[in-house]
Amino acid sequence: MPETDPVEMTETERDDFLGNGGTGVISLSTTGDDAPHSLPVSYGYDESESTFYFRLAVSRDSSKDDLEGRSVSFVTYGQDDDVWKSVVATGRLEETTDEGIETATLEGLQHVDIPLVDIFGKPPRDVTFEFYRLVPEELTGRHEEPTEI
């Protein structure tokens, strides 16, 4: 029988930590030797489908253009009950208006709460947002496991 990693979260622990939304950092793939484009974001999480939803600010002169199908990693972390925890999801972004996922997206959005964080230097009503989802190809959670030093 394989040994369980003591710092790996169970699915239940992971889903409890993620809740139905919060904040984290998304890193978007780039070309060549360019570093990934990383930025803080708010997210919604639907545990029934293990799917993340993002409301991303967009502008046509942004390095975030062409988000559909882009490889991403998403990280959220924090303390819960005085124990550090983190979750990492990787996969490709899907635009929520794409034919074929619209119905699933509408159902998923009913289960999530995407916080609106005002970091744009102008009222959020003046910012253009697009919705994307991430159905992770890989989803892992880890928690602090105190050891003696």
N, C-alpha and C positions, 0 to 999 in steps of 0.2 A: 504494500500500500504506500503511495507517495506521501512524503512528509509535507505538511502544510507550512508555508512561510509564516512565521509568527507576526510579521508586520503587514501582511496582506489582509485587506478588508474582505469580509464576506459581502455578497450582493446586498443583503439586508443592511449591513453597516454602511455600505457605500450609498445606497439609496436614501437612508436616513440622513446622512451627512449632506447629500446634494439637495434634499428637500424638493420643493417645486420651483426653485430659482435662487439666484444669488449673483455673485460677481466672480470674475476670474480673468485669465489672460489667454487670448487666442493668438497663435502664431501661424501666419500664412506663408505658404511656400513662395519662393522667388526663383529666379533663373540664375544660372551660372554660379559664380562665387558670392553673390549677394547674400547677406544675412537674412534670415526669415524676418518678415514684418510682424512684430508683436505689439499688441495693444490691449489695454484693459477693456473688458466688455461685461455687460450683464447678460444673464442667460436664464432660460426657463428649462426645466427638466421634467420629462414625462417618464416616470419610473415604469409604467406599464409597458412601454415600448423601448425603454433605455435610450431615449432620444433627447437631444439638446436642441433648443430653439434660441436664436439670436436675433436681436433687433440691431442691425449695424448701420451706422451713419455712413452715407456714401456721397461722394462727389466725383464728377467725371475727371478731375485732375488729381485724384488720389492714387496712391500706390496700391490701394485695395481693389481697383477696377477688376472686372471679370472674375467675380468671386465664385460663380457657378462651377462646380467640379474641382475647385482648388483644394489641394492637400492642406490639411490643417492639423495642428495639435492644440488642444484646449486643456488648461490647467486651472483648477480651483483648489484653494487650500485655506486652512485656518485652524483655530483651536476649538475643540468641542470637549467639554468636561475636562479641561486642562490637559488634553492630549492633542498633539499636532496631527492633522490628517490632511491628505491630499488625494485628488482624483485627477487622472490624466486620460483624455479621450483623443483618439486619432482617427482620421478618416477624410472624407471629402464633403465639402459644403454642397447642399442642394437648395436651390431657390424654391421657396414654398409655393410659388405660383406655377411651378412646372406641372404640366398635365400629367396625371397619374399619381401625384402625391398630394394634390389639393385636398381631397377628402380626409386622408390620414392626417394632414397638417391641421385642418380645422378641428378634428377630434383631439389631437394632441395639444393644441393651444388652449383647449378648455381645461386642461389639467395643470397648466403652468402659470407662474407669476414671474414675468421678466421685469426686474426693477428698472425704473427710468432714472439713470444717473446723469446729472446735469454737469457735464465736463466740456461743453462745446464752446463756451464763451459767448453764446447767444441763446435765446430761448429755444427749448427743444421743438416748439411748434415751427421754428424757422429752419430746422435741420431735416434733410431728406433721409429717411430710413428705409431699409429694405429688410425683409425677414428671410432668414435662412435656417435650415435645420442640419444637424449632424447626427447621422445614425452611425455610431462608432464602429470602425473595423476592429478596434482594440479599446477596451475600457478597463482601467485598473485603479484600484484604491489602496492606499497604504496609510498606516497609522503608526504613531510613535509607540515603541515598545521599550520602556526603560530598562537599561542594563546597568550593571555595576561598573564603575570606572576604575 
